[in-house]
Amino acid sequence: METDDAKDALNRQFKTSALCIFGFALLIWGVELINMLMGHQLSLYGIFPRTLHGLIGIPLSPFLHSGIWHTLLNTIPFMVLGGLIIVRGVGVFLEVSLFVMLVGGGCLWLFGRSSYHVGASGLIFGYFGFIVALGWFERSIGTVITAFVTLFLYGSILWGLLPVFPYVSWEGHLFGLIAGILGARLGRSD
């Protein structure tokens, strides 16, 4: 009887987690389709550093993208890395997401170059930083293995921290990564 209850609870948790991740991804795609139909005018609600109207971009920018390819390139890492975090619980996933959006986005607003910054890549870098840093801070077998798998699969994203292309928000990547690391440090289990 207990095993059936445990299976049911695990099944419910899996469904809730999948619904949450896919829901976020669908929201990102829905916003992109609307933005595309509007000639990407919604991108004006991205983060524009050190301006009053740019503050609205802190919570909105992860849902805004500059085109289909930008959205597509962010969707799979968002789902994979977000999926690795949501295994710890939907609450943890939502807390990490909100923390990275607010802290990383806030730092981008304070220190980024004067340009519109949009996209989920800052959130993705935050997830990456959280997962890898959690392996370092907690040092449990599970978190260390997950950190190594993350480094193996997505370690190459660290090239995105270099200011190579003027249309890529390397600052958003950097502050997202820092926010993810800080989130792991503040939220680790002792």
Secondary structure as a PSIPRED ss2 file (coil, helix, strand):
# PSIPRED VFORMAT (PSIPRED V4.0)

   1 M C   1.000  0.000  0.000
   2 E H   0.000  1.000  0.000
   3 T H   0.000  1.000  0.000
   4 D H   0.000  1.000  0.000
   5 D H   0.000  1.000  0.000
   6 A H   0.000  1.000  0.000
   7 K H   0.000  1.000  0.000
   8 D H   0.000  1.000  0.000
   9 A H   0.000  1.000  0.000
  10 L H   0.000  1.000  0.000
  11 N H   0.000  1.000  0.000
  12 R H   0.000  1.000  0.000
  13 Q H   0.000  1.000  0.000
  14 F H   0.000  1.000  0.000
  15 K H   0.000  1.000  0.000
  16 T H   0.000  1.000  0.000
  17 S H   0.000  1.000  0.000
  18 A H   0.000  1.000  0.000
  19 L H   0.000  1.000  0.000
  20 C H   0.000  1.000  0.000
  21 I H   0.000  1.000  0.000
  22 F H   0.000  1.000  0.000
  23 G H   0.000  1.000  0.000
  24 F H   0.000  1.000  0.000
  25 A H   0.000  1.000  0.000
  26 L H   0.000  1.000  0.000
  27 L H   0.000  1.000  0.000
  28 I H   0.000  1.000  0.000
  29 W H   0.000  1.000  0.000
  30 G H   0.000  1.000  0.000
  31 V H   0.000  1.000  0.000
  32 E H   0.000  1.000  0.000
  33 L H   0.000  1.000  0.000
  34 I H   0.000  1.000  0.000
  35 N H   0.000  1.000  0.000
  36 M H   0.000  1.000  0.000
  37 L H   0.000  1.000  0.000
  38 M C   1.000  0.000  0.000
  39 G C   1.000  0.000  0.000
  40 H C   1.000  0.000  0.000
  41 Q H   0.000  1.000  0.000
  42 L H   0.000  1.000  0.000
  43 S H   0.000  1.000  0.000
  44 L H   0.000  1.000  0.000
  45 Y H   0.000  1.000  0.000
  46 G C   1.000  0.000  0.000
  47 I E   0.000  0.000  1.000
  48 F C   1.000  0.000  0.000
  49 P C   1.000  0.000  0.000
  50 R C   1.000  0.000  0.000
  51 T C   1.000  0.000  0.000
  52 L C   1.000  0.000  0.000
  53 H H   0.000  1.000  0.000
  54 G H   0.000  1.000  0.000
  55 L H   0.000  1.000  0.000
  56 I H   0.000  1.000  0.000
  57 G H   0.000  1.000  0.000
  58 I H   0.000  1.000  0.000
  59 P H   0.000  1.000  0.000
  60 L H   0.000  1.000  0.000
  61 S H   0.000  1.000  0.000
  62 P H   0.000  1.000  0.000
  63 F H   0.000  1.000  0.000
  64 L C   1.000  0.000  0.000
  65 H C   1.000  0.000  0.000
  66 S C   1.000  0.000  0.000
  67 G C   1.000  0.000  0.000
  68 I H   0.000  1.000  0.000
  69 W H   0.000  1.000  0.000
  70 H H   0.000  1.000  0.000
  71 T H   0.000  1.000  0.000
  72 L H   0.000  1.000  0.000
  73 L H   0.000  1.000  0.000
  74 N H   0.000  1.000  0.000
  75 T H   0.000  1.000  0.000
  76 I H   0.000  1.000  0.000
  77 P H   0.000  1.000  0.000
  78 F H   0.000  1.000  0.000
  79 M H   0.000  1.000  0.000
  80 V H   0.000  1.000  0.000
  81 L H   0.000  1.000  0.000
  82 G H   0.000  1.000  0.000
  83 G H   0.000  1.000  0.000
  84 L H   0.000  1.000  0.000
  85 I H   0.000  1.000  0.000
  86 I H   0.000  1.000  0.000
  87 V C   1.000  0.000  0.000
  88 R C   1.000  0.000  0.000
  89 G C   1.000  0.000  0.000
  90 V H   0.000  1.000  0.000
  91 G H   0.000  1.000  0.000
  92 V H   0.000  1.000  0.000
  93 F H   0.000  1.000  0.000
  94 L H   0.000  1.000  0.000
  95 E H   0.000  1.000  0.000
  96 V H   0.000  1.000  0.000
  97 S H   0.000  1.000  0.000
  98 L H   0.000  1.000  0.000
  99 F H   0.000  1.000  0.000
 100 V H   0.000  1.000  0.000
 101 M H   0.000  1.000  0.000
 102 L H   0.000  1.000  0.000
 103 V H   0.000  1.000  0.000
 104 G H   0.000  1.000  0.000
 105 G H   0.000  1.000  0.000
 106 G H   0.000  1.000  0.000
 107 C H   0.000  1.000  0.000
 108 L H   0.000  1.000  0.000
 109 W H   0.000  1.000  0.000
 110 L H   0.000  1.000  0.000
 111 F H   0.000  1.000  0.000
 112 G C   1.000  0.000  0.000
 113 R C   1.000  0.000  0.000
 114 S C   1.000  0.000  0.000
 115 S C   1.000  0.000  0.000
 116 Y C   1.000  0.000  0.000
 117 H E   0.000  0.000  1.000
 118 V C   1.000  0.000  0.000
 119 G C   1.000  0.000  0.000
 120 A C   1.000  0.000  0.000
 121 S H   0.000  1.000  0.000
 122 G H   0.000  1.000  0.000
 123 L H   0.000  1.000  0.000
 124 I H   0.000  1.000  0.000
 125 F H   0.000  1.000  0.000
 126 G H   0.000  1.000  0.000
 127 Y H   0.000  1.000  0.000
 128 F H   0.000  1.000  0.000
 129 G H   0.000  1.000  0.000
 130 F H   0.000  1.000  0.000
 131 I H   0.000  1.000  0.000
 132 V H   0.000  1.000  0.000
 133 A H   0.000  1.000  0.000
 134 L H   0.000  1.000  0.000
 135 G H   0.000  1.000  0.000
 136 W H   0.000  1.000  0.000
 137 F H   0.000  1.000  0.000
 138 E H   0.000  1.000  0.000
 139 R C   1.000  0.000  0.000
 140 S C   1.000  0.000  0.000
 141 I H   0.000  1.000  0.000
 142 G H   0.000  1.000  0.000
 143 T H   0.000  1.000  0.000
 144 V H   0.000  1.000  0.000
 145 I H   0.000  1.000  0.000
 146 T H   0.000  1.000  0.000
 147 A H   0.000  1.000  0.000
 148 F H   0.000  1.000  0.000
 149 V H   0.000  1.000  0.000
 150 T H   0.000  1.000  0.000
 151 L H   0.000  1.000  0.000
 152 F H   0.000  1.000  0.000
 153 L H   0.000  1.000  0.000
 154 Y H   0.000  1.000  0.000
 155 G H   0.000  1.000  0.000
 156 S H   0.000  1.000  0.000
 157 I H   0.000  1.000  0.000
 158 L H   0.000  1.000  0.000
 159 W H   0.000  1.000  0.000
 160 G H   0.000  1.000  0.000
 161 L H   0.000  1.000  0.000
 162 L C   1.000  0.000  0.000
 163 P C   1.000  0.000  0.000
 164 V C   1.000  0.000  0.000
 165 F C   1.000  0.000  0.000
 166 P C   1.000  0.000  0.000
 167 Y C   1.000  0.000  0.000
 168 V C   1.000  0.000  0.000
 169 S C   1.000  0.000  0.000
 170 W H   0.000  1.000  0.000
 171 E H   0.000  1.000  0.000
 172 G H   0.000  1.000  0.000
 173 H H   0.000  1.000  0.000
 174 L H   0.000  1.000  0.000
 175 F H   0.000  1.000  0.000
 176 G H   0.000  1.000  0.000
 177 L H   0.000  1.000  0.000
 178 I H   0.000  1.000  0.000
 179 A H   0.000  1.000  0.000
 180 G H   0.000  1.000  0.000
 181 I H   0.000  1.000  0.000
 182 L H   0.000  1.000  0.000
 183 G H   0.000  1.000  0.000
 184 A H   0.000  1.000  0.000
 185 R H   0.000  1.000  0.000
 186 L H   0.000  1.000  0.000
 187 G H   0.000  1.000  0.000
 188 R C   1.000  0.000  0.000
 189 S C   1.000  0.000  0.000
 190 D C   1.000  0.000  0.000
